[in-house]
Amino acid sequence: MKAYRLTGQRNLDLVDAPDPTPEDGEVVLKVQHSSICGSDVHLNYEPALPEERYPMFYGSPCHEIAGTIVESRKPGFEVGTRAIVLPETAVSAGGHRGGGLADYIASSKVIPLPDYGSTADWVMCQPSGTALYSSRRWGTTDDKRIAIMGQGAIGLSFTNIAANQGAQNVIAIDLLDYRLDMAEKVGATSTINPDRDNVIEAIEEITGGEGVDVVVDASADPDGINQAVQMVNQRGLVIGFSLIPTEEQVIFRHQEWMRKEVFIHPTSSGGSATPTEAIGAMVDLRDRGWMDPAQFTTHRVGWDDIPDAYEMYSHRKDNVIKVVMEINAE
């Protein structure tokens, strides 16, 4: 099969790779569409990683993947079923045992998809499903004011979910105005650009002095957790979603956290006991018309343009929010 793999900093090479062999409990998916995730970019693509991390496994870094099952050793999942899959992890492979930048991938983590519509649209339920998993930590919303730091696809998913759940205020925060414009379209009641406004003062004005009960940190900023603690009300909730590179030093302002008695809840659906459940729930919600994560897709590219797409995403060019890549035509 054909595949890309990361062979060095910001370097995706096209290679011939062996077709995957499924183990018991796994399927082989013919990948039709994959999407670029911010975590794959700032954790793997952009930094200079230790030499032993290269080359990455075939198809990596890419973990948002949809296509059609062509071989199955997993009961209940028939050949021909369309699905989202999550890559398997293997320490010996230095991370994921396969990724979405390849013709095929083997995995046991499978989320079936409806028979209608393009997998280019359904694949977006993967990132939004991870936000759904984390949003469950804020509980009821009709009695809450919620601020979301960062309005990439994940932050926009949180904004959309909070708005659809009826939060009193949904405040979107980002440095890029085009992302704030999208946030308004999906339900933000107010937006703040920290380059222009003092965020704390803006929140006070927006909420009439009530402040915010929940802050979601989807900023990927090493100082984001401190900013979230500063923003949230006394004894409020901070939901942590950002993944910071291991090499990045994060200095946590402990005393401010202690004085405010803020509850910080880190979340990671991929590391949970049920990594596919919330993504499956988002598939159902899209099927019912409650939310459509496909609206966050701003770019679609073909196979030959994948390296350029990673560069575009990395540099935030052309008002990019989400890039879907066609691996094999449906």
Backbone bond lengths (Angstrom), bond angles and torsions (degrees), N, CA, C in turn:
res aa  C-N    CA-C-N  psi(-1)  N-CA   C-N-CA  omega(-1)  CA-C   N-CA-C  phi
1 M - - - 1.455 - - 1.524 108.79 -
2 K 1.342 115.63 161.36 1.454 120.08 174.79 1.529 108.51 -92.03
3 A 1.324 115.17 149.33 1.462 120.03 -178.34 1.517 109.49 -159.17
4 Y 1.320 115.43 151.64 1.457 121.33 164.61 1.531 107.79 -98.91
5 R 1.324 115.28 153.92 1.463 120.14 171.61 1.523 107.70 -149.54
6 L 1.316 115.73 148.96 1.456 121.30 178.84 1.525 108.65 -79.88
7 T 1.322 116.31 118.52 1.470 121.20 -177.23 1.520 112.36 -109.39
8 G 1.315 117.04 -5.87 1.458 122.25 179.08 1.511 108.66 -176.98
9 Q 1.318 116.23 176.12 1.455 120.29 -178.47 1.531 110.92 -56.02
10 R 1.335 115.82 121.36 1.466 124.15 177.99 1.527 112.56 57.41
11 N 1.324 116.90 30.97 1.465 120.12 -176.19 1.524 110.57 -128.90
12 L 1.334 116.88 105.38 1.454 123.08 176.18 1.521 108.73 -100.54
13 D 1.327 116.89 119.42 1.462 121.56 179.85 1.525 110.06 -104.82
14 L 1.320 116.36 141.01 1.463 122.89 174.80 1.525 108.56 -86.87
15 V 1.337 116.20 128.24 1.467 120.45 -175.42 1.526 109.57 -138.08
16 D 1.322 115.60 161.64 1.459 121.94 166.35 1.523 107.47 -88.59
17 A 1.324 116.24 133.61 1.462 120.67 -175.27 1.525 109.36 -131.82
18 P 1.332 117.47 154.29 1.468 119.73 176.73 1.527 110.84 -69.87
19 D 1.310 115.76 144.55 1.464 119.15 174.23 1.524 109.19 -63.55
20 P 1.340 118.21 141.63 1.464 120.07 -179.26 1.522 111.92 -69.85
21 T 1.312 115.69 146.31 1.464 122.50 175.67 1.516 108.40 -109.64
22 P 1.343 118.54 118.21 1.462 119.49 -176.03 1.525 112.15 -73.97
23 E 1.305 116.08 142.85 1.454 121.83 170.98 1.523 108.78 -89.93
24 D 1.335 117.43 171.56 1.459 120.35 176.04 1.530 109.13 -56.49
25 G 1.327 115.86 134.32 1.457 120.71 -179.48 1.513 114.11 87.62
26 E 1.335 117.17 4.81 1.454 120.81 -179.07 1.526 111.76 -116.31
27 V 1.317 114.41 161.04 1.458 121.93 170.78 1.519 108.33 -118.68
28 V 1.326 116.54 161.65 1.460 121.99 166.33 1.518 107.17 -106.75
29 L 1.306 115.93 124.13 1.460 122.42 -179.57 1.521 109.49 -104.97
30 K 1.333 116.34 128.65 1.456 120.24 166.97 1.521 106.93 -79.63
31 V 1.318 116.18 112.89 1.464 120.90 -173.68 1.532 109.27 -74.07
32 Q 1.302 115.31 126.03 1.466 120.46 177.19 1.520 111.58 -104.80
33 H 1.321 116.91 -42.87 1.462 120.11 177.45 1.524 109.77 -141.31
34 S 1.327 115.49 142.15 1.456 122.84 173.13 1.523 107.97 -130.82
35 S 1.317 115.58 164.80 1.456 119.87 -178.94 1.519 110.07 -134.47
36 I 1.327 115.65 149.47 1.462 121.15 179.36 1.519 109.44 -83.60
37 C 1.327 115.89 127.59 1.457 122.19 177.26 1.523 109.38 -103.76
38 G 1.320 116.22 142.62 1.453 120.59 179.02 1.511 113.30 -58.43
39 S 1.331 117.53 -35.52 1.461 119.59 -179.07 1.533 110.92 -67.22
40 D 1.345 117.57 -37.27 1.462 119.63 176.56 1.523 111.36 -63.47
41 V 1.332 115.99 -32.03 1.457 120.22 -178.88 1.524 111.02 -76.11
42 H 1.357 117.34 -54.36 1.469 116.79 -172.33 1.520 113.84 -84.92
43 L 1.333 117.93 -13.75 1.459 119.55 175.29 1.525 112.91 -94.82
44 N 1.337 117.63 -28.20 1.462 120.70 -172.85 1.527 114.17 -122.24
45 Y 1.328 116.84 -49.12 1.461 120.65 -172.78 1.526 112.73 -73.56
46 E 1.337 117.15 -45.97 1.460 120.71 -171.88 1.533 114.53 -77.39
47 P 1.335 119.88 -44.61 1.470 118.86 -172.73 1.523 112.77 -77.73
48 A 1.321 115.14 159.53 1.462 121.13 170.80 1.526 107.20 -84.18
49 L 1.310 116.75 105.74 1.458 122.43 -175.45 1.528 110.42 -85.60
50 P 1.325 117.43 162.88 1.465 119.66 174.26 1.527 110.62 -55.11
51 E 1.313 116.18 146.18 1.464 121.93 -173.63 1.521 112.36 -55.16
52 E 1.336 117.23 -34.49 1.461 120.15 -176.96 1.527 112.89 -70.32
53 R 1.323 117.51 -11.72 1.469 120.13 177.59 1.525 112.47 -78.55
54 Y 1.326 117.41 -14.07 1.455 121.63 -179.09 1.533 110.52 -106.80
55 P 1.347 117.88 148.51 1.469 124.82 -11.48 1.526 110.10 -75.88
56 M 1.330 116.15 151.94 1.450 119.94 174.77 1.525 110.34 -71.77
57 F 1.337 115.72 167.42 1.450 119.46 -179.09 1.525 109.86 -65.67
58 Y 1.327 115.56 158.85 1.463 121.00 -177.23 1.529 110.89 -54.47
59 G 1.343 115.32 132.22 1.456 120.54 177.28 1.501 114.47 88.42
60 S 1.316 118.73 -0.75 1.460 121.89 -175.42 1.536 110.54 -106.39
61 P 1.365 115.94 148.53 1.455 128.78 10.19 1.533 112.14 -97.47
62 C 1.316 116.83 118.23 1.459 122.26 175.98 1.520 108.35 -167.22
63 H 1.341 117.48 120.61 1.459 119.56 -176.51 1.533 113.53 -125.26
64 E 1.336 117.87 8.77 1.468 121.05 176.01 1.525 107.52 -106.81
65 I 1.342 116.57 105.10 1.465 121.51 -161.35 1.531 110.47 -139.86
66 A 1.327 116.89 133.38 1.465 120.92 175.81 1.524 109.38 -141.39
67 G 1.330 115.45 148.27 1.457 120.16 179.57 1.510 111.08 -179.66
68 T 1.333 116.37 -147.39 1.464 122.33 -175.21 1.526 109.64 -127.33
69 I 1.327 115.92 135.70 1.464 121.13 178.92 1.525 109.38 -70.83
70 V 1.338 116.39 126.56 1.465 121.07 179.36 1.531 111.97 -113.81
71 E 1.310 117.26 -10.93 1.468 122.28 175.20 1.518 107.17 -153.90
72 S 1.346 116.32 140.04 1.459 118.64 -176.91 1.517 112.06 -139.87
73 R 1.319 113.94 129.89 1.462 122.41 168.06 1.520 109.33 -121.73
74 K 1.346 114.48 25.81 1.462 122.00 -179.81 1.524 108.26 -119.04
75 P 1.323 118.65 111.47 1.467 121.13 -177.99 1.525 111.75 -55.67
76 G 1.332 115.23 137.86 1.456 121.22 177.94 1.510 114.62 90.58
77 F 1.336 117.10 -5.56 1.460 120.74 179.85 1.520 108.32 -121.14
78 E 1.319 115.03 102.49 1.458 121.37 -172.08 1.522 111.93 -87.04
79 V 1.330 115.06 153.55 1.461 120.90 172.18 1.534 108.41 -58.88
80 G 1.310 115.93 136.31 1.461 121.39 -178.49 1.515 113.35 99.53
81 T 1.339 117.23 -13.83 1.460 120.89 178.15 1.525 109.68 -72.21
82 R 1.308 116.18 133.87 1.460 120.07 174.22 1.525 108.94 -83.91
83 A 1.332 116.18 145.49 1.458 118.04 -172.99 1.525 111.69 -159.28
84 I 1.319 114.43 157.45 1.461 123.67 161.17 1.513 106.52 -95.33
85 V 1.326 117.42 139.33 1.464 120.08 172.92 1.522 109.61 -126.81
86 L 1.326 114.78 152.84 1.457 122.36 173.34 1.522 108.07 -107.04
87 P 1.324 117.93 136.19 1.466 119.25 -179.17 1.527 112.08 -61.36
88 E 1.320 115.06 146.53 1.454 121.01 170.44 1.525 108.93 -76.02
89 T 1.322 116.15 154.54 1.457 119.67 176.17 1.512 109.27 -110.61
90 A 1.321 115.21 146.96 1.459 120.99 178.59 1.520 108.11 -148.53
91 V 1.313 116.44 118.77 1.455 120.47 -177.86 1.523 110.84 -58.55
92 S 1.334 116.20 -38.56 1.461 119.94 -178.15 1.526 112.43 -65.30
93 A 1.331 115.87 -23.49 1.470 120.01 179.22 1.526 111.62 -92.00
94 G 1.332 116.95 2.35 1.454 120.38 179.26 1.509 113.04 73.73
95 G 1.318 118.00 25.58 1.458 120.30 179.46 1.515 110.37 140.04
96 H 1.336 116.91 -133.13 1.458 120.93 -178.14 1.530 111.31 -66.35
97 R 1.313 115.49 140.41 1.471 121.02 175.46 1.527 108.48 -90.51
98 G 1.305 115.26 62.60 1.456 121.25 -177.54 1.518 110.43 117.96
99 G 1.330 115.48 158.52 1.451 120.82 179.34 1.512 110.79 -150.98
100 G 1.328 115.52 -177.21 1.453 120.77 -171.04 1.514 116.36 -85.83
101 L 1.338 117.97 1.25 1.466 120.55 178.10 1.521 109.43 -95.04
102 A 1.328 116.44 50.20 1.470 121.98 -176.46 1.520 108.88 -153.67
103 D 1.321 115.27 161.34 1.463 119.92 179.47 1.522 112.42 -62.71
104 Y 1.343 116.62 -37.69 1.466 121.21 -173.61 1.525 109.73 -139.27
105 I 1.333 114.53 156.65 1.455 121.01 174.57 1.525 108.12 -148.45
106 A 1.331 117.13 142.58 1.461 122.72 174.86 1.517 108.78 -103.73
107 S 1.347 116.26 136.97 1.460 119.91 -178.88 1.519 110.08 -161.44
108 S 1.342 115.34 153.82 1.463 121.21 172.84 1.522 111.59 -97.97
109 K 1.333 116.55 -10.27 1.470 121.75 -174.77 1.514 108.87 -96.64
110 V 1.312 115.96 96.68 1.460 122.07 -167.12 1.523 110.27 -126.49
111 I 1.329 116.27 133.22 1.466 122.68 176.33 1.527 107.57 -121.51
112 P 1.323 119.54 109.87 1.467 120.41 -178.51 1.519 112.03 -66.69
113 L 1.333 114.76 151.00 1.457 122.04 -178.52 1.518 110.55 -119.14
114 P 1.337 117.54 154.67 1.467 120.36 172.74 1.519 111.28 -61.21
115 D 1.322 115.51 163.17 1.458 121.25 -177.23 1.526 113.55 -81.29
116 Y 1.329 117.92 -11.73 1.462 119.58 -176.34 1.535 110.36 -102.20
117 G 1.326 115.27 160.21 1.454 120.94 176.75 1.520 112.08 78.91
118 S 1.317 114.61 166.42 1.467 121.14 -177.44 1.523 110.94 -85.99
119 T 1.336 116.25 144.33 1.465 119.27 173.31 1.533 110.82 -66.41
120 A 1.340 118.09 -16.61 1.461 121.00 173.18 1.518 110.88 -61.23
121 D 1.329 117.07 -31.61 1.460 121.63 177.55 1.537 111.71 -87.53
122 W 1.324 116.54 -42.88 1.460 119.64 -176.71 1.522 112.57 -66.10
123 V 1.336 118.31 -29.10 1.465 119.95 -178.31 1.521 111.53 -60.28
124 M 1.330 116.82 -24.34 1.460 119.71 -178.73 1.522 112.98 -70.78
125 C 1.328 117.40 -11.68 1.473 119.82 174.51 1.520 110.92 -69.57
126 Q 1.336 117.31 -18.85 1.466 118.69 179.24 1.533 110.93 -65.94
127 P 1.340 120.42 -59.38 1.464 118.29 179.21 1.517 113.62 -62.26
128 S 1.334 117.10 -41.62 1.465 118.78 -179.86 1.525 111.84 -66.50
129 G 1.329 116.93 -29.61 1.463 119.99 176.14 1.515 112.13 -65.32
130 T 1.338 116.86 -35.81 1.460 118.74 177.72 1.525 110.73 -67.45
131 A 1.336 117.11 -34.73 1.464 120.15 175.26 1.525 110.82 -67.80
132 L 1.326 116.97 -38.36 1.462 120.63 176.77 1.528 110.50 -59.34
133 Y 1.325 116.80 -44.33 1.468 121.31 177.31 1.525 110.66 -54.34
134 S 1.330 117.17 -46.93 1.463 121.11 -177.18 1.521 112.18 -72.90
135 S 1.337 117.31 -34.82 1.465 120.68 -177.21 1.522 112.64 -64.92
136 R 1.320 116.75 -21.43 1.465 119.40 178.64 1.520 112.05 -62.62
137 R 1.324 117.26 -18.14 1.468 120.37 -179.46 1.514 112.32 -72.16
138 W 1.342 118.80 -19.02 1.461 118.20 -178.82 1.529 113.12 -86.05
139 G 1.319 117.47 -5.07 1.468 119.98 174.44 1.513 112.28 68.05
140 T 1.340 116.21 -140.71 1.464 120.30 179.43 1.523 109.50 -65.98
141 T 1.322 116.68 153.92 1.464 119.83 -176.67 1.521 113.56 -118.38
142 D 1.332 118.32 -20.91 1.464 119.16 -175.35 1.522 112.36 -64.45
143 D 1.340 117.12 -18.53 1.461 121.43 -179.84 1.527 112.14 -106.13
144 K 1.342 117.69 15.68 1.459 120.01 -172.45 1.524 112.88 -128.64
145 R 1.333 113.66 150.52 1.463 123.23 170.26 1.526 106.32 -110.16
146 I 1.326 116.43 126.27 1.460 121.61 -170.02 1.528 109.88 -124.39
147 A 1.338 116.07 131.62 1.460 122.04 174.63 1.522 109.03 -115.14
148 I 1.317 116.47 139.28 1.466 121.50 -178.70 1.524 108.63 -122.60
149 M 1.326 115.82 117.33 1.464 122.57 178.38 1.522 109.56 -87.78
150 G 1.324 115.99 120.60 1.456 120.96 -177.55 1.512 110.64 95.40
151 Q 1.328 116.58 127.81 1.458 121.11 -178.42 1.525 111.03 -128.33
152 G 1.338 114.68 44.02 1.455 119.02 162.81 1.514 107.80 -74.50
153 A 1.316 117.59 -165.59 1.465 120.21 -177.09 1.519 111.89 -60.47
154 I 1.333 117.92 -35.64 1.460 120.28 179.01 1.520 110.74 -69.94
155 G 1.332 117.00 -50.70 1.454 119.46 179.08 1.519 112.34 -60.39
156 L 1.332 116.66 -39.14 1.464 119.88 177.18 1.524 111.09 -64.91
157 S 1.328 116.99 -34.18 1.464 119.82 176.57 1.522 110.41 -64.05
158 F 1.330 116.84 -45.31 1.463 119.93 176.00 1.525 110.96 -58.92
159 T 1.340 116.53 -43.72 1.464 120.96 179.66 1.523 110.70 -60.43
160 N 1.322 117.02 -46.52 1.460 122.64 -179.39 1.532 111.15 -63.23
161 I 1.325 116.21 -43.85 1.468 120.60 179.67 1.524 110.70 -63.47
162 A 1.338 116.95 -47.75 1.465 120.51 -179.08 1.518 111.32 -61.25
163 A 1.338 116.91 -41.33 1.463 120.78 178.75 1.518 111.18 -64.99
164 N 1.334 117.09 -45.69 1.462 120.34 -179.90 1.518 112.24 -65.59
165 Q 1.331 116.93 -26.07 1.467 121.15 178.43 1.527 112.49 -86.47
166 G 1.334 118.09 -3.57 1.455 120.69 172.51 1.508 115.99 84.95
167 A 1.322 118.37 31.05 1.464 120.17 176.73 1.532 110.34 -60.91
168 Q 1.333 116.33 148.05 1.467 120.53 -177.93 1.519 111.62 -62.39
169 N 1.317 116.82 -46.45 1.457 122.74 173.34 1.525 108.41 -130.65
170 V 1.325 115.53 138.91 1.464 121.30 172.97 1.523 105.66 -125.57
171 I 1.332 115.73 105.60 1.462 121.66 -172.31 1.522 108.83 -108.03
172 A 1.332 116.83 115.94 1.458 122.98 -179.05 1.519 109.45 -96.58
173 I 1.336 116.81 132.19 1.463 122.80 -176.75 1.528 108.79 -124.33
174 D 1.330 116.23 126.56 1.465 120.38 178.35 1.523 108.80 -163.37
175 L 1.331 115.26 158.08 1.456 121.53 178.71 1.523 112.84 -86.77
176 L 1.336 117.52 -10.70 1.462 121.82 -176.07 1.527 109.80 -110.89
177 D 1.337 115.53 120.07 1.458 119.87 -174.74 1.524 112.69 -64.10
178 Y 1.346 118.29 -34.42 1.460 118.76 -178.38 1.524 111.04 -65.18
179 R 1.311 117.50 -29.76 1.461 120.43 175.99 1.529 110.90 -74.86
180 L 1.318 116.80 -34.98 1.463 119.51 175.14 1.532 110.42 -66.42
181 D 1.326 117.46 -35.16 1.466 120.35 175.90 1.531 110.24 -61.72
182 M 1.330 116.77 -42.67 1.463 119.71 177.01 1.522 110.77 -64.77
183 A 1.327 117.22 -38.40 1.463 120.47 178.87 1.523 111.37 -58.86
184 E 1.316 116.85 -40.60 1.464 120.00 177.66 1.522 111.06 -63.72
185 K 1.335 116.07 -38.28 1.461 119.95 -179.23 1.524 111.95 -64.70
186 V 1.341 117.00 -30.03 1.467 119.36 -176.98 1.526 112.28 -101.75
187 G 1.341 117.49 12.99 1.454 118.30 167.79 1.508 118.06 121.14
188 A 1.334 119.54 -0.91 1.462 119.59 177.41 1.528 109.40 -60.65
189 T 1.318 116.38 132.75 1.461 120.21 177.29 1.516 111.64 -82.88
190 S 1.346 116.74 -22.96 1.462 122.29 177.90 1.523 108.75 -152.10
191 T 1.333 116.18 156.14 1.461 120.73 176.54 1.516 109.14 -131.78
192 I 1.333 115.16 151.78 1.463 121.81 178.67 1.524 108.50 -135.53
193 N 1.331 116.45 130.49 1.450 122.35 171.45 1.529 107.58 -107.77
194 P 1.334 118.95 109.53 1.474 121.09 -176.23 1.519 114.07 -61.80
195 D 1.335 118.24 -17.24 1.465 119.50 175.31 1.524 111.79 -69.64
196 R 1.333 117.00 -22.10 1.457 120.66 -178.15 1.525 113.32 -111.06
197 D 1.327 116.44 -30.13 1.459 120.28 -170.81 1.518 111.41 -123.19
198 N 1.337 115.85 148.32 1.453 121.31 167.92 1.519 107.31 -74.42
199 V 1.324 117.30 116.53 1.461 121.16 -170.60 1.525 111.40 -62.79
200 I 1.328 118.01 -43.92 1.467 120.97 -178.17 1.521 110.46 -63.07
201 E 1.323 116.24 -45.27 1.470 119.37 179.17 1.524 111.15 -64.94
202 A 1.326 116.49 -39.37 1.462 119.81 179.79 1.521 111.27 -64.17
203 I 1.329 117.28 -41.48 1.467 120.64 178.35 1.520 110.48 -63.06
204 E 1.320 117.31 -41.79 1.460 120.53 178.50 1.529 110.98 -60.24
205 E 1.331 116.16 -42.76 1.466 120.02 -179.76 1.524 110.93 -68.19
206 I 1.324 116.90 -44.44 1.468 120.89 -177.82 1.518 111.40 -62.00
207 T 1.324 116.65 -40.52 1.469 120.89 -174.13 1.520 113.28 -95.13
208 G 1.321 117.34 6.86 1.459 119.75 -179.15 1.523 112.49 62.78
209 G 1.331 116.14 33.72 1.455 121.11 178.83 1.511 114.77 85.64
210 E 1.332 118.40 -1.15 1.464 121.47 -178.39 1.531 112.72 -79.17
211 G 1.326 117.57 -22.65 1.457 120.58 -177.95 1.516 112.13 72.96
212 V 1.336 115.75 -172.68 1.467 120.29 -179.10 1.530 109.84 -116.11
213 D 1.317 114.17 141.98 1.464 121.90 -177.98 1.520 112.22 -86.40
214 V 1.344 116.16 -27.00 1.462 122.12 -177.13 1.522 108.56 -135.81
215 V 1.329 116.22 135.05 1.463 121.66 169.68 1.522 107.68 -123.54
216 V 1.315 116.32 128.11 1.460 122.34 174.31 1.523 107.79 -100.06
217 D 1.322 116.92 125.93 1.463 120.82 175.81 1.517 109.38 -98.08
218 A 1.330 115.51 98.83 1.468 122.23 174.48 1.518 108.82 -118.61
219 S 1.326 115.93 33.71 1.463 121.41 -171.51 1.518 114.27 -89.10
220 A 1.338 118.15 -22.39 1.470 123.28 -171.98 1.523 111.88 61.53
221 D 1.317 116.97 20.34 1.463 123.32 178.51 1.529 108.33 -95.59
222 P 1.342 118.86 126.45 1.462 119.83 179.10 1.527 113.48 -56.02
223 D 1.331 117.31 -26.67 1.466 120.62 177.92 1.522 111.93 -93.85
224 G 1.322 117.17 4.59 1.460 120.06 -175.86 1.510 113.70 -59.51
225 I 1.325 117.79 -39.17 1.458 120.46 -178.18 1.520 110.90 -63.32
226 N 1.327 117.68 -38.07 1.465 120.77 177.22 1.521 111.26 -68.21
227 Q 1.319 116.67 -40.82 1.459 120.10 177.60 1.518 110.89 -62.48
228 A 1.333 116.79 -39.50 1.464 120.80 -179.84 1.528 110.61 -64.85
229 V 1.332 117.32 -42.88 1.465 121.19 178.36 1.528 110.15 -61.57
230 Q 1.320 115.87 -38.66 1.457 119.74 179.20 1.528 111.67 -66.27
231 M 1.315 117.30 -35.96 1.470 121.35 -175.84 1.518 113.62 -76.52
232 V 1.323 117.92 -37.30 1.457 121.15 -167.00 1.531 110.96 -76.89
233 N 1.323 115.41 156.31 1.462 121.18 178.74 1.527 112.09 -65.24
234 Q 1.322 115.81 163.01 1.462 121.39 171.64 1.527 108.88 -54.11
235 R 1.332 115.39 131.68 1.472 123.37 -178.93 1.532 112.16 59.96
236 G 1.321 116.12 25.66 1.461 120.46 177.12 1.522 111.51 -82.03
237 L 1.337 115.11 -174.96 1.462 122.43 -176.09 1.518 110.00 -117.36
238 V 1.333 116.09 130.91 1.458 122.40 169.70 1.527 107.88 -111.51
239 I 1.328 116.10 123.61 1.463 121.67 175.63 1.518 107.50 -100.14
240 G 1.319 115.65 117.47 1.453 120.66 -179.29 1.517 111.46 -92.76
241 F 1.336 116.08 123.23 1.459 121.14 177.35 1.525 111.37 -119.31
242 S 1.329 117.26 -26.88 1.462 121.49 -173.87 1.523 112.26 -61.30
243 L 1.323 115.20 139.72 1.457 122.36 170.93 1.523 107.79 -108.56
244 I 1.318 115.72 122.25 1.458 121.79 -177.59 1.528 108.62 -105.27
245 P 1.335 118.93 136.39 1.465 120.42 179.24 1.524 112.04 -51.95
246 T 1.332 115.55 142.83 1.454 121.36 -177.63 1.522 111.76 -56.29
247 E 1.319 116.79 -35.72 1.453 121.00 -176.59 1.527 112.58 -75.03
248 E 1.333 116.94 -14.15 1.464 121.24 -176.63 1.530 110.17 -79.13
249 Q 1.318 116.42 129.20 1.455 121.37 178.34 1.529 109.58 -85.41
250 V 1.328 116.98 122.21 1.458 122.34 178.98 1.522 107.97 -108.08
251 I 1.329 116.30 119.37 1.463 121.36 177.66 1.519 107.84 -99.11
252 F 1.323 116.35 116.14 1.459 121.65 -175.88 1.522 109.81 -97.69
253 R 1.337 115.59 127.06 1.466 120.58 -179.26 1.533 109.15 -82.19
254 H 1.301 114.06 86.88 1.454 122.97 -169.26 1.529 112.48 -63.76
255 Q 1.322 117.93 -43.43 1.464 119.90 -174.34 1.522 112.59 -64.30
256 E 1.346 116.65 -39.10 1.466 119.24 178.48 1.527 110.58 -63.20
257 W 1.313 116.45 -41.31 1.471 121.13 176.48 1.527 110.69 -60.42
258 M 1.328 117.07 -45.12 1.460 121.03 -179.00 1.524 111.86 -65.47
259 R 1.326 116.77 -43.75 1.470 120.14 -178.35 1.523 111.60 -63.21
260 K 1.341 116.45 -37.04 1.469 119.81 -177.70 1.518 112.45 -86.89
261 E 1.335 117.43 -11.37 1.470 121.69 -178.88 1.528 111.48 53.81
262 V 1.325 114.68 45.04 1.462 121.05 -178.57 1.524 109.93 -81.15
263 F 1.334 115.85 136.90 1.456 120.94 175.02 1.519 108.56 -90.88
264 I 1.332 116.85 123.79 1.464 122.21 179.48 1.519 108.64 -109.97
265 H 1.325 115.84 122.73 1.465 120.71 -177.35 1.522 109.32 -117.16
266 P 1.348 118.83 102.35 1.464 120.40 174.03 1.518 110.25 -71.99
267 T 1.319 116.36 144.13 1.465 120.02 -177.52 1.521 110.60 -136.48
268 S 1.335 115.24 142.23 1.467 121.17 176.49 1.514 108.41 -158.68
269 S 1.313 116.71 100.39 1.464 119.73 -177.13 1.520 111.24 -64.59
270 G 1.348 116.42 -33.29 1.458 119.77 -178.87 1.510 112.99 -63.00
271 G 1.320 116.78 -28.70 1.455 120.92 179.20 1.514 114.07 -96.34
272 S 1.337 116.40 6.88 1.460 120.18 -178.19 1.523 110.69 -82.60
273 A 1.329 115.16 173.31 1.466 120.17 178.68 1.521 111.71 -71.11
274 T 1.334 117.25 -19.48 1.473 122.16 -177.83 1.529 109.72 -131.34
275 P 1.330 118.42 71.03 1.468 120.78 -172.35 1.521 114.85 -66.69
276 T 1.339 117.87 -18.61 1.471 119.52 -178.08 1.530 112.51 -96.77
277 E 1.328 118.27 -13.90 1.470 120.81 -168.62 1.523 112.81 -62.68
278 A 1.334 117.77 -51.38 1.464 120.68 -176.33 1.524 111.31 -67.90
279 I 1.331 117.26 -32.41 1.462 119.89 176.81 1.525 109.40 -66.28
280 G 1.326 116.16 -41.59 1.462 119.74 174.91 1.513 111.70 -61.15
281 A 1.338 117.02 -37.79 1.468 120.41 177.61 1.526 110.68 -64.89
282 M 1.335 117.56 -37.68 1.462 119.91 178.34 1.528 110.72 -68.35
283 V 1.328 117.35 -36.84 1.461 120.22 174.52 1.526 109.70 -57.96
284 D 1.323 117.19 -44.92 1.463 121.24 178.90 1.533 111.00 -63.35
285 L 1.335 117.01 -40.58 1.464 120.12 -179.08 1.528 111.06 -66.30
286 R 1.327 116.81 -37.88 1.463 119.16 175.80 1.524 110.28 -67.46
287 D 1.308 117.22 -40.14 1.456 121.74 179.02 1.527 110.42 -60.73
288 R 1.330 117.04 -34.58 1.467 122.22 179.66 1.521 113.06 -84.66
289 G 1.344 117.73 -7.99 1.454 120.89 178.34 1.509 114.59 85.62
290 W 1.341 118.15 12.58 1.466 121.47 -178.03 1.520 111.85 -75.30
291 M 1.331 116.76 -34.15 1.464 121.99 -178.76 1.520 107.99 -156.80
292 D 1.343 116.32 144.05 1.460 119.90 179.50 1.525 110.32 -126.82
293 P 1.330 117.91 94.66 1.463 120.33 179.78 1.526 113.89 -62.68
294 A 1.329 118.36 -16.57 1.464 120.18 179.83 1.526 112.16 -62.50
295 Q 1.328 116.73 -18.51 1.465 119.44 179.95 1.532 112.37 -67.91
296 F 1.327 117.66 -14.33 1.460 120.43 179.46 1.528 112.66 -84.18
297 T 1.319 117.56 -7.71 1.463 121.30 178.90 1.524 109.60 -75.12
298 T 1.322 115.86 121.02 1.463 120.63 178.69 1.523 112.52 -108.20
299 H 1.345 117.26 -19.74 1.463 120.66 -176.37 1.524 110.16 -141.03
300 R 1.329 115.58 142.51 1.460 122.32 171.33 1.520 108.02 -128.07
301 V 1.320 116.13 131.62 1.460 120.26 -176.61 1.517 109.92 -131.13
302 G 1.329 115.56 159.58 1.450 121.66 176.78 1.514 112.14 -92.23
303 W 1.329 115.06 179.67 1.462 122.03 -174.61 1.528 112.83 -56.20
304 D 1.324 117.36 -46.32 1.462 120.51 -174.75 1.527 112.73 -67.98
305 D 1.332 117.41 -19.62 1.462 121.13 -175.53 1.531 113.15 -97.33
306 I 1.326 117.51 7.45 1.464 119.89 -176.67 1.525 112.98 -61.31
307 P 1.335 120.87 -47.20 1.470 118.91 177.97 1.531 112.85 -58.12
308 D 1.323 116.96 -42.00 1.466 120.17 177.97 1.523 111.28 -64.64
309 A 1.326 116.63 -33.72 1.465 120.21 179.57 1.527 111.03 -64.99
310 Y 1.325 117.16 -40.05 1.462 119.72 177.16 1.532 110.68 -63.94
311 E 1.323 117.28 -39.12 1.457 119.77 176.95 1.527 111.08 -65.72
312 M 1.324 117.03 -41.97 1.454 120.81 178.58 1.528 110.27 -59.74
313 Y 1.330 116.18 -45.57 1.459 119.64 -179.54 1.518 110.20 -64.72
314 S 1.319 116.85 -43.71 1.459 121.16 -177.81 1.517 111.89 -59.14
315 H 1.327 116.43 -39.58 1.469 121.09 -176.34 1.532 112.50 -95.78
316 R 1.326 117.88 5.45 1.472 123.01 179.23 1.532 111.41 53.30
317 K 1.335 115.71 46.32 1.449 120.65 -179.21 1.530 111.26 -84.69
318 D 1.333 114.98 156.65 1.467 122.57 169.15 1.530 112.23 55.63
319 N 1.340 116.75 36.93 1.470 121.91 177.57 1.526 112.62 54.01
320 V 1.322 116.10 40.26 1.464 120.50 -176.80 1.526 111.41 -72.42
321 I 1.300 115.57 137.78 1.461 122.03 168.80 1.522 108.84 -118.63
322 K 1.333 116.01 -55.21 1.460 119.30 -178.54 1.521 109.34 -140.34
323 V 1.343 115.31 135.03 1.462 121.87 179.74 1.519 109.26 -113.50
324 V 1.332 116.48 125.43 1.468 121.59 173.81 1.514 107.90 -106.36
325 M 1.338 115.30 132.63 1.464 122.40 -177.18 1.531 110.14 -110.05
326 E 1.327 116.55 131.12 1.445 120.93 176.38 1.528 108.77 -85.23
327 I 1.322 115.51 117.79 1.464 121.36 -179.85 1.525 109.63 -95.24
328 N 1.310 117.09 -52.00 1.472 122.81 174.07 1.525 107.30 -135.99
329 A 1.326 116.87 131.41 1.457 120.59 -177.77 1.528 109.98 -62.50
330 E 1.328 116.09 144.94 1.469 120.99 178.11 1.518 109.86 -76.62
